[in-house]
Amino acid sequence: MINKNTKPVIGVIEGGGTGPELTEVFRRVVSTIYKKETGRDVEFLSFKELFGYNPKTFWELKKEYYTKPYFFVKKICKRDVKNILKFYDILLSKKGLGIFRTAINAETLYYLRKRAKAIKVVLLKVKRLKKIIDILFIRDQIQGYYTTEKISVKKKSIKITSIFSEDLFELILNFVKEKVKELNFKKSTILFLYKFHLMGIELKKMIDNAMKKSALKNKYLVMQPDSGIHFLLCDIYKKNINKIIVICGNEIGDMLLETLIHYYGLGTKETFFTSNFVLSKEKIEVLQTMHGSADDIAGKGIVNPIATLRLSAYALEKWLKIPKAIERMEKIINKAIKTKNVTKDMGGDKKTMEVVNYVLRNW
């Protein structure tokens, strides 16, 4: 709830690479449109201003630590985790509405998710043979490979211990139950996609038990990733399914989500964003673009801002309660694409901020 007597607070965690540029896009778009719509200002809580640095991207880590033992990297990541958790607490103390985070290294995220469990959410609408299907992606970031319990690195070997548990499946499904109600997915089918050849029976038992405990009434299927991809690209159109929830490990989700985006002609990853819900911190919502840090074009002013524009509209509508901000932004983005007021990778010749200026002029 926004208090009209105080500025609404939004957190920003500015990673390296193109992170500072996209943070500027987010801050400018959100503050300008919110001021136009309400006459009020937004307060941005900056990670960099609080802690004096940007968390490093993978390429920055590689550049500095590639020739050093792993414990150097681990030390950097542990510092990041400590400060990100502090940042969460400071934001909550200010009744912050959510966070915009640009790309940081996955190594830090591994350690962070052991301390602050998170689930990634993406909503897609796909169409084939005149049939429209809503897909709710729930990316499991709290167990398995993506949140390794132990990592040890020795010469010519990496040892990883991963854990799947019934309790964690139950945690995920309790979150899903909330989303089912919020997004009207009550009659949806749930598809679990996990690589489980060796322990398939035990994994299926865990999922069955977690479904019973969650009291979800949805039909559900448990499949290997390859079978699940075939199901989502082909078989789903032969079934009586209009809404489906896909629950999968984060590493499978990375590949599957981009496959669906390209297969159904929805754009590219440079135009999509995701929501991360930090379950252990009062469900703080963290928005991020799908496209990563793009270190190779950092500082050139040419990074595609479409994903950041879309998540800015989401923040304006969902957090700041600006009516139809998402719909309005989509209309302007579509107009920008048609008139070539976009960056080079989308067929235009505009710089990042020229695209942003076009959007703000047309709001």
Rosetta blueprint (number, residue, H / E / L):
1 M L
2 I L
3 N L
4 K L
5 N L
6 T L
7 K L
8 P L
9 V E
10 I E
11 G E
12 V E
13 I E
14 E L
15 G L
16 G L
17 G L
18 T L
19 G H
20 P H
21 E H
22 L H
23 T H
24 E H
25 V H
26 F H
27 R H
28 R H
29 V H
30 V H
31 S H
32 T H
33 I H
34 Y H
35 K H
36 K H
37 E H
38 T H
39 G L
40 R L
41 D L
42 V L
43 E E
44 F E
45 L E
46 S E
47 F H
48 K H
49 E H
50 L H
51 F H
52 G L
53 Y L
54 N L
55 P L
56 K L
57 T L
58 F H
59 W H
60 E H
61 L H
62 K H
63 K H
64 E H
65 Y H
66 Y L
67 T L
68 K L
69 P L
70 Y H
71 F H
72 F H
73 V H
74 K H
75 K H
76 I H
77 C H
78 K H
79 R H
80 D H
81 V H
82 K H
83 N H
84 I H
85 L H
86 K H
87 F H
88 Y H
89 D H
90 I H
91 L H
92 L H
93 S H
94 K L
95 K L
96 G L
97 L L
98 G L
99 I E
100 F E
101 R E
102 T L
103 A L
104 I L
105 N L
106 A H
107 E H
108 T H
109 L H
110 Y H
111 Y H
112 L H
113 R H
114 K H
115 R H
116 A L
117 K L
118 A E
119 I E
120 K E
121 V E
122 V E
123 L E
124 L E
125 K E
126 V E
127 K E
128 R E
129 L L
130 K L
131 K E
132 I E
133 I E
134 D E
135 I E
136 L E
137 F E
138 I E
139 R E
140 D E
141 Q L
142 I L
143 Q L
144 G H
145 Y H
146 Y H
147 T H
148 T L
149 E L
150 K E
151 I E
152 S E
153 V E
154 K E
155 K L
156 K L
157 S E
158 I E
159 K E
160 I E
161 T E
162 S L
163 I L
164 F L
165 S L
166 E H
167 D H
168 L H
169 F H
170 E H
171 L H
172 I H
173 L H
174 N H
175 F H
176 V H
177 K H
178 E H
179 K H
180 V H
181 K H
182 E H
183 L L
184 N L
185 F L
186 K L
187 K L
188 S L
189 T E
190 I E
191 L E
192 F E
193 L E
194 Y L
195 K L
196 F L
197 H L
198 L L
199 M L
200 G H
201 I H
202 E H
203 L H
204 K H
205 K H
206 M H
207 I H
208 D H
209 N H
210 A H
211 M H
212 K H
213 K H
214 S H
215 A L
216 L L
217 K L
218 N L
219 K L
220 Y E
221 L E
222 V E
223 M E
224 Q L
225 P H
226 D H
227 S H
228 G H
229 I H
230 H H
231 F H
232 L H
233 L H
234 C L
235 D H
236 I H
237 Y H
238 K H
239 K L
240 N L
241 I L
242 N L
243 K E
244 I E
245 I E
246 V E
247 I E
248 C E
249 G E
250 N H
251 E H
252 I H
253 G H
254 D H
255 M H
256 L H
257 L H
258 E H
259 T H
260 L H
261 I H
262 H H
263 Y H
264 Y L
265 G L
266 L L
267 G L
268 T L
269 K H
270 E H
271 T H
272 F L
273 F E
274 T E
275 S E
276 N E
277 F E
278 V E
279 L L
280 S L
281 K L
282 E L
283 K L
284 I E
285 E E
286 V E
287 L E
288 Q E
289 T E
290 M L
291 H L
292 G L
293 S L
294 A L
295 D H
296 D H
297 I H
298 A L
299 G L
300 K L
301 G L
302 I L
303 V L
304 N L
305 P L
306 I H
307 A H
308 T H
309 L H
310 R H
311 L H
312 S H
313 A H
314 Y H
315 A H
316 L H
317 E H
318 K H
319 W H
320 L L
321 K L
322 I L
323 P L
324 K L
325 A H
326 I H
327 E H
328 R H
329 M H
330 E H
331 K H
332 I H
333 I H
334 N H
335 K H
336 A H
337 I H
338 K H
339 T L
340 K L
341 N L
342 V L
343 T L
344 K H
345 D H
346 M H
347 G L
348 G L
349 D L
350 K L
351 K L
352 T H
353 M H
354 E H
355 V H
356 V H
357 N H
358 Y H
359 V H
360 L H
361 R H
362 N L
363 W L
